[in-house]
Amino acid sequence: MVEPKKSWGEITSEFRTFMWNPEKKEFIGRNCKSWTLILLFYFVFYLYLAGIFALCLYVMLLTISPYTPKHRDKVVPPGVMMRPNINGFDISFNKSEHSTWSSYVENLHTFLNGYNDSVQIEKNIECVPGKYFMQDMGESEGKRACQFKRTVLESCSGIKDPTFGYSKGKPCVLIKMNRVEIIGYLPGQGTPVTVTCEVQKGDSGAIGSIDFYPGNGTFNLMYYPYYGKLTHVNYTSPLVAVHFTNVKHNTPLTIQCKLNGPGIVNDSSDRYLGRISFTLNVGE
């Protein structure tokens, strides 16, 4: 027997009764006691899950040192970065137009503030050049850092020439290793790592002569190893300044600067691993 089709009013009435039944005092088919029990169950259940998650996270954190990465199987050769770095690795300016090179100069001055001699003398110590500065102490104990004074960059220090050569069409570029990749790393295997630069694309003769500071473009061993930012608080990354003293004007060049030394990889597919490339175009 086919049941008669319910009217809209009957459907609405049944729905209202389902939502709240005043006779049985039920909300969506459950009374107050039933709702209390089911909510209490889920509260305890999810509290238990949260506790298990927190315990697992706590145990995992106990196995991790905040001072040294646990897995460092790819920490060898370091990455390379450069300054100035305004809009990527493109240095293009006219030496006679202040507005075209002022941002590069400001970027270099800002970057080198922490290298001022007065800051380095106050915070860091003089170390013995030519050998690693090993600090065999507790992992959590603070480490001393070697002075890297701005003046060792000579013509590229921005002291004698506040424009870093840009106003003369003889720009300076600063090269540094990435600190995060060299925690505990001893670059060069006892031999100082050096920097060389060459034309990668363009007229190879247009690059002219290049001066390197300090020490003919070397990263002195005394600045290594790096122990991480938590314990090596005042560590100052050593730099190599590259001074293009006779670059041909109005000639776009792609230049590559490489780290060189035992154990250094500078020919992989990673453009920042042991090397860095940038464009240079100096106009009149």
Backbone hydrogen bonds, N-H to C=O, Kabsch-Sander energy under -0.5 kcal/mol:
donor,donor_aa,acceptor,acceptor_aa,energy
11,I,7,S,-2.2
12,T,8,W,-2.3
13,S,9,G,-2.1
14,E,10,E,-2.6
15,F,11,I,-2.1
16,R,12,T,-2.2
17,T,13,S,-2.1
18,F,14,E,-2.3
19,M,15,F,-2.6
20,W,16,R,-2.5
21,N,26,E,-2.8
25,K,21,N,-1.6
26,E,21,N,-1.4
27,F,30,R,-3.3
28,I,18,F,-0.9
28,I,19,M,-1.0
28,I,26,E,-0.5
29,G,18,F,-0.8
30,R,27,F,-1.4
35,W,31,N,-2.3
36,T,32,C,-2.3
37,L,33,K,-2.3
38,I,34,S,-2.4
39,L,35,W,-2.4
40,L,36,T,-2.2
41,F,37,L,-2.2
42,Y,38,I,-2.2
43,F,39,L,-2.2
44,V,40,L,-2.4
45,F,41,F,-2.6
46,Y,42,Y,-2.6
47,L,43,F,-2.0
48,Y,44,V,-2.1
49,L,45,F,-2.1
50,A,46,Y,-2.4
51,G,47,L,-2.0
52,I,48,Y,-2.4
53,F,49,L,-2.4
54,A,50,A,-2.6
55,L,51,G,-2.4
56,C,52,I,-2.4
57,L,53,F,-2.5
58,Y,54,A,-2.3
59,V,55,L,-2.6
60,M,56,C,-2.3
61,L,57,L,-2.3
62,L,58,Y,-1.5
63,T,59,V,-0.6
63,T,60,M,-1.2
64,I,61,L,-1.2
72,R,70,K,-0.6
75,V,72,R,-1.3
76,V,74,K,-1.5
80,V,272,Y,-2.1
81,M,176,K,-2.6
83,R,174,L,-2.0
86,I,88,G,-0.5
90,D,88,G,-0.8
91,I,279,T,-2.7
92,S,90,D,-0.6
93,F,281,N,-2.0
95,K,283,G,-2.4
97,E,94,N,-1.6
98,H,96,S,-0.7
100,T,97,E,-1.6
101,W,97,E,-0.6
101,W,98,H,-1.1
102,S,98,H,-1.8
105,V,101,W,-1.8
106,E,102,S,-2.5
107,N,103,S,-2.0
108,L,104,Y,-2.0
109,H,105,V,-2.5
110,T,106,E,-2.5
111,F,107,N,-2.1
112,L,108,L,-2.1
113,N,109,H,-0.6
113,N,110,T,-0.8
114,G,111,F,-0.5
115,Y,112,L,-1.6
116,N,113,N,-1.4
120,Q,116,N,-2.4
121,I,117,D,-2.6
122,E,118,S,-1.6
123,K,119,V,-2.2
124,N,120,Q,-2.5
125,I,145,A,-2.5
131,K,128,V,-0.9
133,F,221,L,-0.6
133,F,224,Y,-2.2
134,M,132,Y,-1.2
136,D,134,M,-0.5
137,M,135,Q,-1.6
141,E,138,G,-1.2
143,K,231,T,-2.9
147,Q,125,I,-2.4
150,R,115,Y,-2.3
152,V,149,K,-1.5
153,L,150,R,-1.8
154,E,151,T,-1.9
156,C,153,L,-2.6
157,S,154,E,-2.0
164,F,161,D,-2.2
166,Y,163,T,-2.2
168,K,165,G,-0.9
169,G,166,Y,-1.0
170,K,165,G,-3.2
172,C,164,F,-0.8
173,V,242,V,-2.3
174,L,83,R,-3.5
175,I,240,V,-2.9
176,K,81,M,-2.4
178,N,79,G,-1.7
181,E,178,N,-0.8
182,I,179,R,-2.1
184,G,226,Y,-2.8
185,Y,182,I,-1.8
188,G,262,P,-0.6
189,Q,186,L,-1.3
190,G,187,P,-0.7
191,T,188,G,-1.4
193,V,219,F,-0.8
194,T,260,N,-2.4
195,V,217,G,-2.0
196,T,258,K,-1.8
198,E,256,Q,-2.2
200,Q,254,T,-3.7
201,K,254,T,-1.7
204,S,202,G,-0.6
206,A,203,D,-1.5
207,I,204,S,-0.6
208,G,205,G,-0.9
211,D,243,H,-2.4
213,Y,241,A,-2.0
216,N,212,F,-0.7
217,G,214,P,-1.3
218,T,214,P,-1.9
219,F,193,V,-2.8
220,N,218,T,-0.8
223,Y,220,N,-1.4
224,Y,221,L,-1.9
226,Y,182,I,-1.0
231,T,228,G,-0.5
232,H,228,G,-2.8
233,V,231,T,-0.8
235,Y,232,H,-1.5
237,S,235,Y,-0.5
240,V,175,I,-2.0
241,A,213,Y,-3.5
242,V,173,V,-3.5
243,H,211,D,-3.2
243,H,241,A,-0.6
244,F,171,P,-2.4
244,F,242,V,-0.6
245,T,209,S,-1.2
245,T,243,H,-1.2
246,N,209,S,-0.9
248,K,206,A,-3.4
250,N,282,V,-3.8
251,T,248,K,-0.6
253,L,280,L,-2.2
254,T,201,K,-2.5
255,I,253,L,-0.6
255,I,278,F,-3.3
256,Q,198,E,-2.8
257,C,276,I,-2.7
258,K,196,T,-3.0
259,L,274,G,-2.6
260,N,194,T,-2.5
264,I,261,G,-2.0
266,N,264,I,-0.6
271,R,269,S,-0.7
273,L,270,D,-1.4
274,G,78,P,-1.5
274,G,272,Y,-1.0
276,I,257,C,-1.9
278,F,255,I,-2.5
279,T,89,F,-2.2
280,L,253,L,-2.8
281,N,91,I,-2.3
283,G,93,F,-3.4
283,G,281,N,-0.6
